[in-house]
Amino acid sequence: MLLLVLFPIYRIVMVVEYRAEAMEPKEEDPTLAKLQSACSDLKKLLHSSASMEASLEKMDKNFDTLQETLSTASRRVGPLQSLAIASKALDTRINRAVSPALALLESFKLAESLQHKLLQLTSELSSKDAPKKRLKALVKYVDCVDKLNAAINSISLECEPAIQKLQEVVEFLSRTRATDQYRTHRLRETLITLKALYETEVDAMRFDGLLDEALLNLQDEYERILQQLRHRNIAELQGDAPAEMMASDLGTELEVEVLRRISETLAANDCLDICIDIFVKVRYRRAAKALMRLNPDYLRTYTPEEIDNMEWESLETATALWIQHFELAVKTVLVSEKKLCKQVLSGIMEGLIWTECFVKIADKIMAVFFRFGEGVARSNKEPQKLFKLLDMFDSLEKLKTQFSEIFEGEAGADICLRFRELTKLLVHSSSKVFWEFGLQIEGNQDGFPPLQDGSVPKLVRYAINYLKYLTTENYSAPMAKVLRTEQIWKAGVLSQPETDENLLKDAISSVMEAIQRNVESKKSRCRDKILSHVFAMNTYWYIYMRSRSSELGKLLGEQWMKKKYKIIAEESAYMYQKQAWGTLVNLLEKEESNRQTNKESMGAVIRGKMEAFLEGLDEISKRHRTSYTIPDADLRIQLREASVKLVVTAYTEFLTSYSYFLQPKSYLPPDSIQAMLGQLFNDGHRVPRLSKDRMAGDNSAGEIKDFSRSRSNASDQ
């Protein structure tokens, strides 16, 4: 190859030498000298190249020999390399199978050491009597149980993969015979032992060993601690202000922490149902026992029929206790139970389980209270029940916001629904009792005239005091809210109901008008005209004077009260005076006697008038003493003054004018007539006993001053 490259150079050298020999040297040519020098160098190069080519040929032969030697060595080393790769692969397979088995052995060692420690802690726990020391020992006990459970879980997870890996290796070695039979046999025995251990020991460790016993101990400790968490004596809170009815912590931080740890441990060991059952059972009993200290025996009577058979005083007491106990149950007992549920069970199932546990505890307690409230609402609609129904409704309204917060979420939806249903029942019942009260007054037409003495009927007294009590601060707002709620339900949510004050005013006015119609109906059946006026005067004056200074009068308005009752009472008083005394006074008219021309006849007429007057006076006095009654002292005073003025003045004038015909000494003097009339309207007058609920200020002075004025003037007042 090298010669082929140098061949052109060789030809050039030959040409140069030939030309140098062909030319005769005449003189030295520098160019030719250079060519000769170059030619000489080229010759040397050619000789060196030839020598190198010979060396390369020799080297090529040596390389061929070496390559042949390497090929032979490679053929001999190839099987050893395959054997090494196979050995490495086998080593990797065996290590991959043995490593899980080694880790499993470590887990078994850990579980064994934890079991020994658990036995030691069990012994220590049984020796701790002090509550705080026992709780601290329980914390360690729970830690050890958690670690043992984790170790057993690790064994359960690691055992099956380790067996599978060993199974694969044994099958591989048996199939490929990659190792001797002795080693394969040992691996097979290990596999059989591990399988037996997995099938017997692991389940025994989980379900029949120390872990199971420890879980049973924890359940007992869990129940014991829950039993120890007691409510404070809520009986002492009866009568306290709502602000003082606050929930209290049921356990110390350490107790709550231990309960929380035990709950989570039981849940992690498939004992969640047992944990929940224990918690709900124990805490329900504790909450119920706390409320039983209030002695709520009335809650055993709950059907409408049973409530109708209760004495009114007993029902009053029961409803008052129900209101107070319901508030105590919600604000103290159940709030405390909810807080404990959250503290202990909120770490289980991402906080989804504790609300359901709380509702299970509260549901049975609330059901008893709801049952009684529903029974009262569904019982007979007697008028006196209105105030208790309003008390119950008002208490639920005040609790509504807090109740919704306590039983928020899906778990408490049923309890909140029953709360709303009870509120709705109370609204319907309260409204029905009120309207039926007005209808009962309206329909109380017994067909009998007023009482023979013309006194105020018991129905009117009861109705006015009833309405006065209803318009007090305690009941006016709840009653107005009931009326507004009822109106919204009937007219729809989008309706615009009247203000509470107007609603209550209209409702009260309708009952007052029913009272007035009842009074007028009785008045119309009275045959004694004087008695009918006495009855109307007493009744309307009673209504006006009883109502004017109360919240009832303020609600209806002074002008409305005057127009409806005061003016009618004045007109009735005027008609009474006209019928009772005006007719008597008319006997003493002087005009008729002045027409007499004959003195004897005139004297006889005058004496006859005087005798008729005195007989009439005696008769009307007897009727006042035996039949007519005017209970209101101020009204009697005014009637006495007006009657004395009318009668005594006419008698005095008649006696003075006709003293010639009358022998004044033979007749009563005006002072005696005045004293008799005064006694008639005071000591000698039958005054009925007033009702025990008469309020202070009911006998305030009235404004009836002069009953002799005309009806038109009376109407202007």
Wavefront OBJ file of the C-alpha trace (Angstrom):
o trace
v 0.000 0.000 0.000
v 2.811 2.375 0.916
v 4.638 1.577 -2.350
v 1.598 2.531 -4.350
v 1.636 5.883 -2.635
v 5.376 6.490 -3.209
v 5.441 5.239 -6.819
v 4.777 8.680 -8.409
v 7.579 10.132 -6.334
v 9.899 7.395 -7.535
v 9.137 8.216 -11.147
v 9.987 11.863 -10.585
v 13.381 10.886 -9.117
v 14.178 8.724 -12.104
v 13.339 11.515 -14.536
v 15.552 13.931 -12.660
v 18.543 11.565 -12.747
v 18.093 10.864 -16.407
v 18.071 14.482 -17.363
v 21.090 15.147 -15.191
v 23.109 12.456 -16.976
v 21.968 13.542 -20.428
v 23.092 17.087 -19.984
v 26.778 17.916 -20.077
v 27.717 20.100 -17.295
v 29.003 23.345 -18.563
v 28.744 25.098 -15.335
v 27.082 24.557 -11.932
v 23.345 25.074 -12.045
v 21.779 25.945 -8.610
v 18.436 24.495 -9.573
v 19.962 21.265 -10.635
v 21.811 21.074 -7.344
v 18.614 21.448 -5.466
v 16.971 18.798 -7.544
v 19.793 16.432 -6.904
v 19.583 17.080 -3.180
v 15.862 16.485 -3.237
v 16.376 13.377 -5.279
v 18.786 12.083 -2.690
v 16.280 12.746 0.066
v 13.639 10.994 -1.874
v 15.771 7.941 -2.260
v 16.320 7.781 1.433
v 12.600 8.132 1.979
v 11.917 5.342 -0.444
v 14.375 3.049 1.338
v 12.783 3.921 4.710
v 9.339 3.278 3.344
v 10.354 -0.084 1.991
v 11.815 -0.964 5.353
v 8.616 0.175 7.111
v 6.453 -1.827 4.767
v 8.366 -4.907 5.682
v 7.836 -4.184 9.380
v 4.116 -3.675 8.845
v 3.783 -6.955 7.073
v 5.477 -8.663 9.982
v 3.240 -6.870 12.469
v 0.157 -7.871 10.492
v 1.183 -11.477 10.787
v 1.568 -11.058 14.561
v -1.907 -9.522 14.820
v -3.439 -12.415 12.985
v -1.806 -14.814 15.375
v -3.060 -12.791 18.399
v -6.607 -12.638 17.021
v -6.675 -16.367 16.571
v -5.460 -16.802 20.168
v -8.147 -14.422 21.496
v -10.880 -16.216 19.584
v -9.826 -19.481 21.142
v -9.792 -17.905 24.652
v -13.220 -16.352 24.074
v -14.695 -19.688 23.116
v -13.309 -21.180 26.311
v -14.405 -18.269 28.659
v -18.052 -17.938 27.266
v -19.614 -20.735 29.365
v -18.028 -19.338 32.539
v -19.530 -15.884 31.828
v -23.027 -17.354 31.352
v -22.576 -19.287 34.561
v -21.623 -16.074 36.423
v -24.669 -14.192 35.056
v -26.941 -17.056 35.986
v -25.418 -17.171 39.447
v -25.950 -13.440 39.897
v -29.580 -13.692 38.748
v -30.187 -16.569 41.143
v -28.611 -14.610 43.969
v -30.895 -11.640 43.221
v -33.992 -13.862 43.127
v -33.097 -15.520 46.409
v -32.332 -12.206 48.114
v -35.627 -10.772 46.867
v -37.462 -13.677 48.436
v -35.491 -13.815 51.678
v -35.548 -10.040 52.473
v -39.349 -9.908 53.133
v -38.993 -13.001 55.246
v -36.251 -11.333 57.302
v -38.401 -8.195 57.718
v -41.276 -10.418 58.786
v -39.094 -12.007 61.430
v -38.242 -8.539 62.765
v -41.954 -7.716 62.963
v -42.572 -10.909 64.899
v -39.792 -9.960 67.303
v -41.303 -6.480 67.768
v -44.780 -7.901 68.364
v -43.386 -10.305 70.939
v -41.578 -7.512 72.813
v -44.750 -5.348 72.755
v -46.776 -8.204 74.165
v -44.364 -8.490 77.073
v -44.578 -4.742 77.624
v -48.392 -4.869 77.474
v -48.443 -7.510 80.193
v -46.237 -5.300 82.320
v -48.463 -2.237 81.757
v -51.569 -4.285 82.573
v -50.054 -5.188 85.907
v -49.131 -1.544 86.575
v -52.611 -0.334 85.591
v -54.330 -2.688 88.012
v -52.181 -1.334 90.837
v -53.056 2.351 90.199
v -55.883 3.573 92.428
v -55.430 7.335 92.214
v -57.554 8.658 89.300
v -54.861 10.875 87.817
v -52.158 8.195 88.011
v -54.533 5.652 86.512
v -55.307 7.978 83.601
v -51.617 8.523 82.920
v -51.043 4.753 83.029
v -53.927 4.346 80.589
v -52.218 6.702 78.140
v -49.161 4.440 78.120
v -51.390 1.391 77.875
v -53.196 2.802 74.837
v -49.855 3.682 73.217
v -48.663 0.106 73.645
v -51.933 -1.271 72.252
v -51.626 1.000 69.220
v -48.053 -0.116 68.609
v -48.966 -3.796 69.005
v -51.862 -3.339 66.615
v -49.526 -1.670 64.118
v -47.023 -4.528 64.469
v -49.695 -7.169 63.923
v -51.047 -5.237 60.948
v -47.509 -5.088 59.576
v -47.172 -8.867 60.013
v -50.481 -9.398 58.264
v -49.416 -7.215 55.366
v -45.886 -8.659 55.098
v -46.612 -12.337 55.609
v -48.485 -13.129 52.415
v -46.008 -11.372 50.056
v -43.107 -13.114 51.842
v -44.769 -16.509 51.396
v -45.446 -15.774 47.749
v -41.822 -14.795 47.113
v -40.498 -17.928 48.819
v -42.991 -20.007 46.846
v -41.676 -18.573 43.603
v -38.032 -19.273 44.557
v -38.750 -22.839 45.626
v -40.594 -23.528 42.392
v -37.797 -21.947 40.364
v -35.052 -23.946 42.071
v -37.042 -27.147 41.810
v -37.658 -26.551 38.135
v -34.177 -25.354 37.137
v -32.122 -27.319 39.680
v -29.934 -24.260 40.001
v -28.722 -25.404 43.394
v -28.319 -28.600 45.285
v -31.297 -30.486 46.735
v -30.264 -29.803 50.316
v -30.651 -26.040 49.941
v -33.901 -26.434 48.017
v -35.243 -28.701 50.759
v -34.389 -26.174 53.470
v -36.166 -23.417 51.568
v -39.219 -25.639 51.134
v -39.325 -26.383 54.876
v -39.065 -22.676 55.630
v -41.957 -21.998 53.285
v -44.141 -24.630 54.974
v -43.343 -23.260 58.439
v -44.127 -19.684 57.382
v -47.464 -20.735 55.902
v -48.452 -22.530 59.068
v -47.414 -19.523 61.131
v -49.504 -17.209 58.977
v -52.576 -19.425 59.124
v -52.528 -19.902 62.903
v -50.411 -17.421 64.816
v -51.349 -14.184 63.049
v -55.104 -14.656 63.544
v -54.476 -15.764 67.098
v -52.434 -12.638 67.770
v -55.248 -10.449 66.441
v -58.360 -12.163 67.797
v -57.386 -14.474 70.634
v -54.228 -13.056 72.065
v -53.172 -10.201 74.274
v -54.447 -7.593 71.802
v -58.005 -8.872 72.087
v -57.758 -8.950 75.863
v -56.330 -5.441 75.880
v -59.234 -4.182 73.743
v -61.716 -5.684 76.202
v -59.887 -3.922 79.042
v -60.040 -0.656 77.137
v -63.792 -1.065 76.625
v -64.239 -1.512 80.377
v -62.048 1.509 81.128
v -63.906 3.523 78.476
v -67.259 2.792 80.074
v -65.926 3.454 83.568
v -64.544 6.891 82.675
v -67.745 7.851 80.835
v -69.735 6.864 83.906
v -67.622 9.177 86.043
v -68.325 12.259 83.923
v -71.379 13.724 85.629
v -73.422 16.873 85.134
v -73.518 19.400 87.893
v -76.709 19.491 89.923
v -78.965 21.323 87.470
v -81.756 21.397 90.062
v -79.853 24.314 91.572
v -80.240 26.242 88.296
v -84.049 26.314 88.475
v -85.212 29.902 88.579
v -81.890 31.288 87.352
v -81.733 33.816 84.558
v -81.189 32.347 81.057
v -77.701 33.851 80.945
v -76.701 31.722 83.935
v -77.874 28.498 82.287
v -74.547 27.680 80.694
v -73.051 24.334 79.805
v -70.106 23.038 81.795
v -67.185 20.805 80.847
v -67.931 17.222 81.776
v -64.334 16.082 82.144
v -60.789 17.267 82.657
v -58.384 17.600 79.748
v -56.691 14.341 80.747
v -59.983 12.440 80.949
v -61.106 13.742 77.579
v -57.709 12.922 76.055
v -57.837 9.352 77.367
v -61.389 8.883 76.083
v -60.392 10.248 72.687
v -57.371 7.936 72.464
v -59.413 4.897 73.515
v -62.138 5.761 70.975
v -59.623 5.994 68.152
v -57.915 2.774 69.260
v -61.185 0.853 69.403
v -62.204 2.226 66.014
v -58.850 1.203 64.526
v -59.373 -2.353 65.804
v -62.805 -2.928 64.230
v -64.595 -2.070 67.488
v -66.275 1.152 66.321
v -69.805 -0.183 66.795
v -68.980 -1.302 70.329
v -67.390 2.076 71.058
v -70.464 3.962 69.839
v -72.855 1.679 71.724
v -70.967 2.196 74.972
v -70.740 5.953 74.513
v -74.411 6.468 73.593
v -75.704 4.105 76.279
v -73.649 5.577 79.116
v -74.061 9.243 78.181
v -77.810 8.921 77.619
v -78.180 7.414 81.083
v -76.048 10.158 82.600
v -77.994 12.931 80.841
v -81.338 11.369 81.764
v -80.233 10.903 85.360
v -79.217 14.566 85.553
v -82.666 15.626 84.359
v -84.387 13.187 86.710
v -83.032 15.244 89.598
v -85.623 17.837 88.563
v -88.376 15.308 89.431
v -90.250 15.643 86.112
v -93.023 13.215 87.070
v -95.480 15.269 85.042
v -93.874 13.977 81.831
v -95.512 10.608 82.426
v -98.848 12.223 81.522
v -98.739 13.147 77.883
v -101.824 12.053 75.955
v -104.493 14.735 75.313
v -107.058 12.649 77.200
v -104.820 12.339 80.262
v -104.039 16.049 80.206
v -107.756 16.911 79.975
v -108.305 14.893 83.164
v -105.626 16.790 85.101
v -106.595 19.359 87.696
v -106.033 22.870 86.389
v -103.573 23.735 89.163
v -101.582 20.599 88.381
v -101.541 21.402 84.670
v -100.410 24.954 85.370
v -97.547 23.657 87.486
v -96.665 21.000 84.925
v -96.470 23.440 81.997
v -94.396 25.895 84.030
v -91.986 23.097 84.948
v -91.932 21.867 81.339
v -90.830 25.288 80.098
v -88.070 25.536 82.678
v -86.909 21.940 82.329
v -86.907 22.093 78.532
v -84.672 25.143 78.628
v -82.357 23.544 81.171
v -82.133 20.364 79.113
v -81.190 22.232 75.948
v -78.915 24.930 77.347
v -77.000 22.892 79.907
v -77.313 19.114 79.602
v -77.407 18.722 75.826
v -74.847 21.431 75.097
v -72.442 19.720 77.510
v -73.110 16.338 75.913
v -72.544 17.735 72.446
v -69.232 19.236 73.500
v -68.117 15.921 74.997
v -69.149 14.039 71.845
v -67.114 16.378 69.697
v -64.061 16.203 71.972
v -64.058 12.410 72.166
v -65.361 11.227 68.772
v -64.452 13.964 66.286
v -61.232 12.151 65.290
v -63.136 9.103 64.026
v -64.268 8.805 60.399
v -63.151 12.340 59.619
v -65.570 13.824 62.147
v -68.693 12.321 60.580
v -69.758 10.065 63.439
v -69.899 12.299 66.510
v -72.962 14.328 65.473
v -74.983 11.144 64.975
v -73.938 9.902 68.422
v -75.021 13.173 69.998
v -78.398 13.040 68.258
v -78.903 9.462 69.487
v -78.303 10.655 73.044
v -80.562 13.699 72.704
v -83.343 12.107 70.685
v -84.871 10.078 73.517
v -84.680 13.003 75.933
v -86.213 15.476 73.508
v -88.912 12.990 72.534
v -90.236 12.968 76.109
v -90.439 16.774 76.208
v -91.988 16.990 72.730
v -94.551 14.354 73.667
v -95.811 16.343 76.653
v -95.867 19.623 74.724
v -97.812 18.041 71.887
v -100.278 16.553 74.362
v -100.956 19.971 75.904
v -101.349 21.565 72.472
v -103.809 18.879 71.344
v -105.885 18.849 74.538
v -109.199 20.664 74.967
v -109.109 24.329 73.992
v -110.212 25.811 77.309
v -109.773 29.603 77.625
v -107.428 29.462 80.619
v -104.993 27.285 78.652
v -104.170 30.187 76.343
v -101.634 31.677 78.737
v -99.810 28.397 79.235
v -99.778 27.770 75.511
v -98.328 31.238 74.969
v -95.727 30.608 77.661
v -94.682 27.411 75.898
v -94.666 29.101 72.488
v -92.628 32.047 73.771
v -90.073 29.740 75.371
v -89.638 27.827 72.089
v -89.264 31.074 70.157
v -86.513 32.225 72.502
v -84.766 28.862 72.140
v -85.231 28.559 68.379
v -81.856 29.980 67.297
v -79.827 28.104 69.885
v -81.782 24.912 69.271
v -81.003 25.084 65.539
v -77.314 25.602 66.299
v -77.194 22.646 68.692
v -78.930 20.269 66.274
v -77.453 21.597 63.054
v -76.696 19.384 60.087
v -78.344 16.353 58.608
v -78.118 14.289 61.806
v -80.310 16.705 63.770
v -82.830 17.351 60.995
v -85.509 15.112 62.524
v -85.269 16.741 65.958
v -85.414 20.233 64.427
v -88.427 19.157 62.383
v -90.232 17.968 65.499
v -89.337 21.245 67.235
v -90.928 23.186 64.378
v -93.974 20.913 64.412
v -94.461 21.553 68.129
v -94.145 25.304 67.530
v -96.718 25.057 64.759
v -99.064 23.094 67.032
v -98.762 25.735 69.740
v -99.491 28.510 67.231
v -102.615 26.745 65.982
v -103.778 25.877 69.490
v -103.176 29.371 70.906
v -104.962 30.984 68.000
v -107.864 28.564 68.241
v -108.257 29.062 72.003
v -108.333 32.842 71.565
v -110.879 32.890 68.753
v -113.018 30.258 70.436
v -113.006 32.399 73.575
v -114.627 35.214 71.612
v -117.093 32.778 70.053
v -117.988 31.366 73.477
v -118.769 34.865 74.744
v -120.750 35.577 71.615
v -122.643 32.303 71.898
v -123.226 32.433 75.644
v -126.885 33.435 75.170
v -128.517 31.452 77.927
v -131.873 33.115 77.396
v -131.947 34.509 80.940
v -132.128 38.181 81.913
v -129.411 39.804 84.037
v -129.016 38.898 87.663
v -131.828 40.205 89.877
v -129.530 42.712 91.529
v -128.192 44.085 88.233
v -124.566 43.266 89.122
v -121.823 42.650 86.598
v -122.033 39.115 85.159
v -119.252 36.734 86.022
v -118.638 36.207 82.320
v -117.895 39.907 81.832
v -115.651 40.006 84.888
v -113.791 36.934 83.693
v -113.494 38.192 80.112
v -112.188 41.643 81.063
v -109.634 40.279 83.505
v -108.718 37.677 80.877
v -108.064 40.343 78.242
v -106.233 42.559 80.726
v -103.910 39.697 81.536
v -103.479 38.898 77.864
v -102.361 42.469 77.068
v -99.697 42.557 79.762
v -96.069 42.675 78.712
v -95.597 38.938 79.237
v -98.342 37.880 76.828
v -99.032 40.697 74.378
v -95.899 40.082 72.289
v -96.313 36.257 72.066
v -100.030 36.629 71.265
v -99.260 39.166 68.536
v -96.612 36.879 67.106
v -99.068 33.981 67.077
v -101.618 36.109 65.228
v -99.024 37.319 62.740
v -97.706 33.792 62.136
v -101.201 32.501 61.595
v -101.964 35.321 59.166
v -98.783 34.637 57.190
v -99.645 30.930 56.963
v -103.102 31.745 55.688
v -102.196 34.596 53.332
v -98.770 33.335 52.232
v -95.187 34.327 52.904
v -95.246 37.104 50.309
v -98.175 38.832 51.984
v -97.713 42.006 54.008
v -99.313 41.421 57.405
v -100.268 44.251 59.688
v -98.056 45.318 62.558
v -98.162 43.261 65.731
v -99.901 46.053 67.633
v -102.651 46.444 65.041
v -103.175 42.685 64.808
v -103.539 42.377 68.566
v -105.721 45.477 68.776
v -108.109 44.187 66.122
v -108.282 40.767 67.759
v -108.923 42.203 71.235
v -111.498 44.616 69.808
v -113.424 41.748 68.287
v -113.646 40.031 71.694
v -114.674 43.308 73.375
v -117.439 43.726 70.827
v -118.561 40.157 71.527
v -118.749 41.073 75.235
v -120.839 44.127 74.392
v -123.234 42.095 72.265
v -123.588 39.605 75.089
v -124.404 42.417 77.547
v -126.944 43.968 75.217
v -128.584 40.605 74.685
v -129.060 40.134 78.440
v -130.244 43.700 78.857
v -132.909 43.223 76.219
v -134.400 40.305 78.184
v -134.849 42.326 81.372
v -138.492 43.243 82.101
v -137.609 45.641 84.914
v -136.550 48.807 83.089
v -134.770 50.204 86.128
v -132.910 46.918 86.588
v -131.883 46.885 82.914
v -130.346 50.351 83.282
v -128.647 49.411 86.562
v -127.253 46.308 84.864
v -125.955 48.240 81.819
v -124.569 51.025 84.014
v -122.737 48.594 86.323
v -121.408 46.459 83.485
v -120.159 49.178 81.153
v -118.788 51.223 84.020
v -116.965 48.113 85.256
v -115.511 47.479 81.801
v -114.363 51.077 81.436
v -112.909 51.490 84.913
v -111.227 48.074 84.855
v -109.629 48.671 81.474
v -108.796 52.368 81.277
v -105.577 52.358 83.338
v -104.356 48.962 82.156
v -102.452 47.827 79.097
v -105.789 46.807 77.641
v -107.008 50.402 77.764
v -103.760 51.714 76.312
v -103.985 49.234 73.453
v -107.608 50.071 72.592
v -107.200 53.796 73.189
v -108.923 56.160 75.617
v -111.276 57.614 73.018
v -112.380 54.174 71.869
v -113.019 53.122 75.475
v -115.028 56.259 76.215
v -117.128 55.886 73.111
v -117.811 52.202 73.622
v -118.294 52.020 77.383
v -118.044 55.264 79.364
v -120.675 57.121 77.369
v -123.011 54.124 77.391
v -122.527 53.803 81.149
v -123.390 57.502 81.567
v -126.461 57.143 79.381
v -127.542 54.102 81.384
v -127.012 56.067 84.614
v -129.101 58.895 83.231
v -131.878 56.490 82.242
v -131.657 54.838 85.671
v -132.065 58.194 87.392
v -134.918 59.089 85.102
v -136.722 55.785 85.610
v -136.007 55.357 89.326
v -136.148 58.922 90.679
v -137.439 61.055 87.858
v -140.884 59.430 87.927
v -141.011 59.933 91.694
v -140.005 63.573 91.420
v -142.644 64.136 88.739
v -145.308 63.531 91.410
v -144.217 66.763 93.050
v -144.640 68.988 90.034
v -146.112 72.322 91.061
v -147.805 73.186 87.794
v -150.475 70.601 88.173
v -151.285 71.600 91.756
v -151.527 75.332 90.878
v -154.470 74.711 88.608
v -156.690 73.787 91.543
v -159.109 76.494 92.478
v -160.777 74.882 95.472
v -158.469 74.969 98.466
v -159.918 71.804 99.960
v -159.532 69.958 96.704
v -156.129 71.456 96.213
v -155.075 70.393 99.697
v -156.365 66.881 99.084
v -154.447 66.676 95.818
v -151.283 68.001 97.397
v -151.556 65.606 100.319
v -152.303 62.818 97.879
v -149.185 63.674 95.893
v -147.136 63.768 99.055
v -148.516 60.399 100.158
v -147.894 58.968 96.680
v -144.367 60.370 96.757
v -143.630 58.900 100.169
v -145.097 55.543 99.196
v -143.102 55.581 95.965
v -139.989 56.554 97.879
v -140.531 53.697 100.295
v -141.101 51.238 97.469
v -138.104 52.318 95.433
v -135.977 52.260 98.603
v -137.049 48.690 99.342
v -136.235 47.668 95.785
v -132.798 49.234 96.101
v -132.199 47.477 99.389
v -133.359 44.069 98.191
v -132.670 43.997 94.452
v -130.485 46.670 92.989
v -126.762 46.696 93.650
v -124.024 49.070 92.540
v -120.658 47.503 93.372
v -118.475 50.443 92.404
v -118.093 52.758 95.409
v -117.284 55.830 93.354
v -120.267 55.225 91.139
v -122.484 54.925 94.226
v -121.184 58.219 95.564
v -121.922 59.982 92.323
v -125.379 58.418 92.102
v -126.064 59.352 95.720
v -125.104 62.964 95.130
v -127.178 63.198 91.973
v -130.170 61.437 93.530
v -130.051 63.496 96.711
v -129.814 66.670 94.692
v -132.739 65.696 92.516
v -135.066 64.214 95.145
v -134.299 66.325 98.191
v -134.414 69.553 96.208
v -137.799 68.701 94.703
v -139.129 67.501 98.080
v -137.890 70.594 99.874
v -139.392 72.915 97.299
v -142.718 71.051 97.352
v -142.831 70.952 101.141
v -141.986 74.654 101.359
v -144.360 75.694 98.630
v -147.332 73.852 100.109
v -146.639 74.122 103.788
v -150.098 75.716 104.151
v -151.787 72.538 103.020
v -149.292 70.193 104.523
v -148.398 70.174 108.099
v -144.584 69.928 107.746
v -144.235 68.430 111.165
v -146.358 65.532 110.019
v -143.903 64.630 107.242
v -140.282 63.707 107.128
v -137.977 66.685 107.018
v -135.665 67.046 104.012
v -132.687 66.095 106.183
v -134.267 62.735 106.921
v -134.923 62.144 103.253
v -131.304 63.026 102.533
v -130.036 60.728 105.297
v -132.235 57.912 104.074
v -130.941 58.288 100.540
v -127.382 58.502 101.821
v -127.864 55.323 103.799
v -129.507 53.740 100.785
v -126.388 54.287 98.685
v -123.986 53.428 101.507
v -124.528 51.290 104.568
v -127.989 50.195 103.725
v -127.021 49.305 100.156
v -126.158 45.717 99.329
v -122.644 45.705 97.915
v -121.610 42.393 96.344
v -118.274 40.948 97.121
v -115.731 41.847 94.476
v -113.555 39.239 92.785
v -110.246 38.469 94.444
v -108.245 39.477 91.368
v -109.378 43.106 91.533
v -106.362 45.200 90.622
v -105.232 48.285 92.467
v -106.609 51.426 90.904
v -109.890 49.845 89.734
v -111.845 52.080 92.104
v -110.377 55.261 90.732
v -112.755 58.163 90.607
v -115.007 58.352 87.604
v -116.416 61.312 85.788
v -120.184 60.845 86.116
v -121.176 64.145 87.743
v -124.701 65.012 86.712
v -127.215 62.408 85.534
v -129.991 64.901 84.957
v -128.500 66.266 81.803
v -129.909 65.331 78.443
v -128.824 62.256 76.509
v -127.258 64.420 73.845
v -125.091 66.163 76.410
v -124.069 62.818 77.820
v -123.033 61.637 74.413
v -120.765 64.613 73.983
v -118.576 63.673 76.916
l 1 2 3 4 5 6 7 8 9 10 11 12 13 14 15 16 17 18 19 20 21 22 23 24 25 26 27 28 29 30 31 32 33 34 35 36 37 38 39 40 41 42 43 44 45 46 47 48 49 50 51 52 53 54 55 56 57 58 59 60 61 62 63 64 65 66 67 68 69 70 71 72 73 74 75 76 77 78 79 80 81 82 83 84 85 86 87 88 89 90 91 92 93 94 95 96 97 98 99 100 101 102 103 104 105 106 107 108 109 110 111 112 113 114 115 116 117 118 119 120 121 122 123 124 125 126 127 128 129 130 131 132 133 134 135 136 137 138 139 140 141 142 143 144 145 146 147 148 149 150 151 152 153 154 155 156 157 158 159 160 161 162 163 164 165 166 167 168 169 170 171 172 173 174 175 176 177 178 179 180 181 182 183 184 185 186 187 188 189 190 191 192 193 194 195 196 197 198 199 200 201 202 203 204 205 206 207 208 209 210 211 212 213 214 215 216 217 218 219 220 221 222 223 224 225 226 227 228 229 230 231 232 233 234 235 236 237 238 239 240 241 242 243 244 245 246 247 248 249 250 251 252 253 254 255 256 257 258 259 260 261 262 263 264 265 266 267 268 269 270 271 272 273 274 275 276 277 278 279 280 281 282 283 284 285 286 287 288 289 290 291 292 293 294 295 296 297 298 299 300 301 302 303 304 305 306 307 308 309 310 311 312 313 314 315 316 317 318 319 320 321 322 323 324 325 326 327 328 329 330 331 332 333 334 335 336 337 338 339 340 341 342 343 344 345 346 347 348 349 350 351 352 353 354 355 356 357 358 359 360 361 362 363 364 365 366 367 368 369 370 371 372 373 374 375 376 377 378 379 380 381 382 383 384 385 386 387 388 389 390 391 392 393 394 395 396 397 398 399 400 401 402 403 404 405 406 407 408 409 410 411 412 413 414 415 416 417 418 419 420 421 422 423 424 425 426 427 428 429 430 431 432 433 434 435 436 437 438 439 440 441 442 443 444 445 446 447 448 449 450 451 452 453 454 455 456 457 458 459 460 461 462 463 464 465 466 467 468 469 470 471 472 473 474 475 476 477 478 479 480 481 482 483 484 485 486 487 488 489 490 491 492 493 494 495 496 497 498 499 500 501 502 503 504 505 506 507 508 509 510 511 512 513 514 515 516 517 518 519 520 521 522 523 524 525 526 527 528 529 530 531 532 533 534 535 536 537 538 539 540 541 542 543 544 545 546 547 548 549 550 551 552 553 554 555 556 557 558 559 560 561 562 563 564 565 566 567 568 569 570 571 572 573 574 575 576 577 578 579 580 581 582 583 584 585 586 587 588 589 590 591 592 593 594 595 596 597 598 599 600 601 602 603 604 605 606 607 608 609 610 611 612 613 614 615 616 617 618 619 620 621 622 623 624 625 626 627 628 629 630 631 632 633 634 635 636 637 638 639 640 641 642 643 644 645 646 647 648 649 650 651 652 653 654 655 656 657 658 659 660 661 662 663 664 665 666 667 668 669 670 671 672 673 674 675 676 677 678 679 680 681 682 683 684 685 686 687 688 689 690 691 692 693 694 695 696 697 698 699 700 701 702 703 704 705 706 707 708 709 710 711 712 713 714 715 716 717
